[in-house]
Amino acid sequence: MAGPKHVVVIGAGPGGLTAAMILAHRGFRVSVFEAQNRVGGRNGELALGPYRFDIGPTFLMLKRILEEVIREAGGDPSALPCRPLHPMYRLVFQNQNLNVNSDPDAMTAEIARVFPGRENRYASFMKRETARFRRLYPCLQKSYHRFATFFHPDFLLAIPHLALGRSLFDVTYGCFGDENLALAFTFQSKYLGMSPWECPGVFAMIPYIEHAFGIEHPVGGLCRISDFMAELARKNGAALHLQKPVRRILLRNGRAVRVQLEEGETIPADYLVLNADFGHAVTHLFEPETLRKYTPARLQRMRLSCSTFMLYLGVEGEFHEPHHQIVFARDYRKHVNSVFHSPKLPEDISFYVRNASATDPTLAPPGCSALYVLVPVPNQRMGIPWEEQKFIFREQVLDAIASRTSYGNLRPHIRAEAIITPSDWENQFHVYKGATFNLAHTINQMLYFRPRNQFEECDSLYLAGGGTHPGSGLPTIYESGRIAANLISRRARVPFKSANLEV
Ligand SMILES: Cc1cc2nc3c(=O)[nH]c(=O)nc-3n(C[C@H](O)[C@H](O)[C@H](O)COP(=O)(O)OP(=O)(O)OC[C@H]3O[C@@H](n4cnc5c(N)ncnc54)[C@H](O)[C@@H]3O)c2cc1C
């Protein structure tokens, strides 16, 4: 009798781990090959002595999707303690600060304080976005490996909510009628690495999700989610192989049949799940000229997200600063334009500072803080010479923190430090062009037009992660892992229960 089908997962990022833990729970033999010596990918941990940082994601939204996939893998989500954040974050404009809260009364009162007269617009925004979310989220949960998905009744009913031809800024400004207030519901396009003036209006869903369901902080950081998933995958019988980079995906008659590891060994598979960064994978993991659609020339034409300059600071001292704080450039529109269209680093920067150790003392020693600073910057297509710019830009960022927040001059207090530049994202983290939020989410790179979960270029290969459908953000990445697992289960005729049966 044939044994269970063998699934090889390339990469132990959030998408790969989701697929691995679910498939292992359904009885597949699962082997995960991860290039790094730790799990999590961009959602892994960076430790600097006693200071602990998340490398990438710091906002956990729509936690119920995480809970669903954990349950579908036979796990208990309550074993991963999380704390809701109240307020969720502070926004700093040139002359105004707004504390953003998911409690509707507190939020309405805060808008009345900072933008008097506009507070009633909040309820109408939430009402309209509730309708959009209810119609559109189920559409994101489907697989678009067939064009016919566009004719599903759910999709047809969602069409009026797509805000076609309108940018995210158009949608929010249309509702709030004040530029800064609109930005408070628009800057979230940065989570997709896009400009609010170019990001499709449909993504007003993101601020809605924050306000409707809140933001949570898992104790120990968001990297604990990756550890938790890896542990659950192991418990379900998956084998996780760290420091085992895959060199090639080998095809026979158009079917992905095995992987070759960097060290030479080849591993046969019935099915493959590809979680490595999409642009990196198609340019490095296939024999040249194997792929007909995603050729280097095509990739060159695809739109990418911006990149990020990261500072991780272990600092002596504690700060009464918010868990999440976003500081807008004085001229935000000009700043955004320069991030996406200029080969020069912006002088007037926007940045984000996370002071998670104020909420979660596991992240820094007593009396100290673990500060995470993210600055949106151009991706590697703009050719910025980071080896020359890195330390100059660091000084600019520390100056901006000193002048625009209450942290003051952090320099004398820094005890541990790490920097990640776009060039590091590209060369150390294998992120194509250092575009940290993956392929841009333009309408022509979404749904059926995004690289599909059942990869269109070869048989038996499934995609999970930010570069495939539904997109780059933890909840949608978990969805991608679940869609891949469901497509494989259906193909292998393995019965399963899932909150998302519509693949
Ligand atoms: C700075 C930053 C901040 C972010 N903030 C948020 C946030 O607040 N909220 C949110 O929801 N999302 C956020 N994101 C976006 C997204 O959630 C993360 O990037 C997420 O980690 C992407 O998951 P993934 O599954 O696509 O794979 P990745 O995290 O990219 O993992 C892919 C894995 O594949 C491995 N790999 C690559 N090549 C090979 C190979 N040849 N062989 C074996 N293994 C290989 C890599 O080592 C890696 O471990 C952020 C991203 C970044 C970078």
Ligand as a Chemical Component Dictionary entry (heavy atoms), coordinates in Angstrom:
data_LIG
# 
_chem_comp.id                   LIG 
_chem_comp.type                 NON-POLYMER 
_chem_comp.pdbx_formal_charge   0 
_chem_comp.three_letter_code    LIG 
# 
loop_
_chem_comp_atom.comp_id 
_chem_comp_atom.atom_id 
_chem_comp_atom.alt_atom_id 
_chem_comp_atom.type_symbol 
_chem_comp_atom.charge 
_chem_comp_atom.model_Cartn_x 
_chem_comp_atom.model_Cartn_y 
_chem_comp_atom.model_Cartn_z 
_chem_comp_atom.pdbx_ordinal 
LIG C1  C1  C 0 10.131 45.216 7.897  1  
LIG C2  C2  C 0 8.822  44.517 7.669  2  
LIG C3  C3  C 0 7.711  44.859 8.415  3  
LIG C4  C4  C 0 6.501  44.185 8.223  4  
LIG N1  N1  N 0 5.456  44.506 9.007  5  
LIG C5  C5  C 0 4.309  43.794 8.915  6  
LIG C6  C6  C 0 3.290  43.970 9.889  7  
LIG O1  O1  O 0 3.430  44.769 10.812 8  
LIG N2  N2  N 0 2.151  43.223 9.767  9  
LIG C7  C7  C 0 1.989  42.309 8.755  10 
LIG O2  O2  O 0 0.939  41.654 8.696  11 
LIG N3  N3  N 0 2.964  42.107 7.828  12 
LIG C8  C8  C 0 4.124  42.808 7.883  13 
LIG N4  N4  N 0 5.152  42.557 7.009  14 
LIG C9  C9  C 0 4.905  41.718 5.807  15 
LIG C10 C10 C 0 4.898  40.185 5.960  16 
LIG O3  O3  O 0 4.000  39.815 6.969  17 
LIG C11 C11 C 0 6.255  39.542 6.263  18 
LIG O4  O4  O 0 7.207  39.940 5.345  19 
LIG C12 C12 C 0 6.191  38.008 6.241  20 
LIG O5  O5  O 0 7.240  37.490 7.001  21 
LIG C13 C13 C 0 6.315  37.405 4.844  22 
LIG O6  O6  O 0 6.059  36.030 4.953  23 
LIG P1  P1  P 0 6.311  34.982 3.783  24 
LIG O7  O7  O 0 5.584  33.730 4.156  25 
LIG O8  O8  O 0 5.999  35.591 2.466  26 
LIG O9  O9  O 0 7.833  34.625 3.790  27 
LIG P2  P2  P 0 9.210  35.140 4.375  28 
LIG O10 O10 O 0 9.038  35.709 5.724  29 
LIG O11 O11 O 0 9.914  35.920 3.346  30 
LIG O12 O12 O 0 9.940  33.723 4.530  31 
LIG C14 C14 C 0 10.431 32.999 3.410  32 
LIG C15 C15 C 0 11.414 31.973 3.920  33 
LIG O13 O13 O 0 11.971 31.253 2.804  34 
LIG C16 C16 C 0 13.346 31.019 3.081  35 
LIG N5  N5  N 0 14.053 30.754 1.810  36 
LIG C17 C17 C 0 14.320 31.628 0.804  37 
LIG N6  N6  N 0 14.994 31.001 -0.179 38 
LIG C18 C18 C 0 15.151 29.717 0.214  39 
LIG C19 C19 C 0 15.779 28.577 -0.361 40 
LIG N7  N7  N 0 16.376 28.626 -1.561 41 
LIG N8  N8  N 0 15.780 27.402 0.320  42 
LIG C20 C20 C 0 15.173 27.324 1.539  43 
LIG N9  N9  N 0 14.582 28.379 2.150  44 
LIG C21 C21 C 0 14.558 29.555 1.480  45 
LIG C22 C22 C 0 13.798 32.304 3.736  46 
LIG O14 O14 O 0 15.009 32.117 4.449  47 
LIG C23 C23 C 0 12.605 32.594 4.654  48 
LIG O15 O15 O 0 12.756 31.988 5.899  49 
LIG C24 C24 C 0 6.388  43.182 7.201  50 
LIG C25 C25 C 0 7.512  42.849 6.454  51 
LIG C26 C26 C 0 8.711  43.487 6.694  52 
LIG C27 C27 C 0 9.912  43.053 5.912  53 
# 
loop_
_chem_comp_bond.comp_id 
_chem_comp_bond.atom_id_1 
_chem_comp_bond.atom_id_2 
_chem_comp_bond.value_order 
_chem_comp_bond.pdbx_ordinal 
LIG C1  C2  SING 1  
LIG C2  C3  SING 2  
LIG C2  C26 DOUB 3  
LIG C3  C4  DOUB 4  
LIG C4  N1  SING 5  
LIG C4  C24 SING 6  
LIG N1  C5  DOUB 7  
LIG C5  C6  SING 8  
LIG C5  C8  SING 9  
LIG C6  O1  DOUB 10 
LIG C6  N2  SING 11 
LIG N2  C7  SING 12 
LIG C7  O2  DOUB 13 
LIG C7  N3  SING 14 
LIG N3  C8  DOUB 15 
LIG C8  N4  SING 16 
LIG N4  C9  SING 17 
LIG N4  C24 SING 18 
LIG C9  C10 SING 19 
LIG C10 O3  SING 20 
LIG C10 C11 SING 21 
LIG C11 O4  SING 22 
LIG C11 C12 SING 23 
LIG C12 O5  SING 24 
LIG C12 C13 SING 25 
LIG C13 O6  SING 26 
LIG O6  P1  SING 27 
LIG P1  O7  DOUB 28 
LIG P1  O8  SING 29 
LIG P1  O9  SING 30 
LIG O9  P2  SING 31 
LIG P2  O10 DOUB 32 
LIG P2  O11 SING 33 
LIG P2  O12 SING 34 
LIG O12 C14 SING 35 
LIG C14 C15 SING 36 
LIG C15 O13 SING 37 
LIG C15 C23 SING 38 
LIG O13 C16 SING 39 
LIG C16 N5  SING 40 
LIG C16 C22 SING 41 
LIG N5  C17 SING 42 
LIG N5  C21 SING 43 
LIG C17 N6  DOUB 44 
LIG N6  C18 SING 45 
LIG C18 C19 SING 46 
LIG C18 C21 DOUB 47 
LIG C19 N7  SING 48 
LIG C19 N8  DOUB 49 
LIG N8  C20 SING 50 
LIG C20 N9  DOUB 51 
LIG N9  C21 SING 52 
LIG C22 O14 SING 53 
LIG C22 C23 SING 54 
LIG C23 O15 SING 55 
LIG C24 C25 DOUB 56 
LIG C25 C26 SING 57 
LIG C26 C27 SING 58 
# 
